[in-house]
Amino acid sequence: MSQPIYSDPIELATPVGTGKTKITSITLRRPGSGELRGLKLADLVQGDVNAVIRLLPRISQPTLVEQEAAALDAYDLTRCADEIAVFLQTPPQKPAAEASPE
């Protein structure tokens, strides 16, 4: 079983959250097939706002609710969309033990 792949922490330009709980940084996990259900891959690669907002609660740590994802500053949402596109357009790296010797 492979280990999850995570993005570097994304420091939010504008924190989101309600009350005393403000989220200032999130980490995204490479989505699995089940987390992509109901979404079009092309929409995610192209940075479609609705698709990104629907996916973020499924792959963010701490977990954003959809309302928090929708409240992200445009700059922060774009950074998340860029990271998602990278996940979808690059193959997962093989662990060193599985890599073939050269």
Buried (B, 14 or more C-beta within 10 A) or exposed (E): EEEEEBBEEBEBEEBBBEEEEEBEEBBBBBBEEEBBEEBEEEBBBEBBBEBBBBBBBBBBBEEBBEEBBBBBEEEBBBBBBBBBBEBBEEEEEEEEEEEEEE
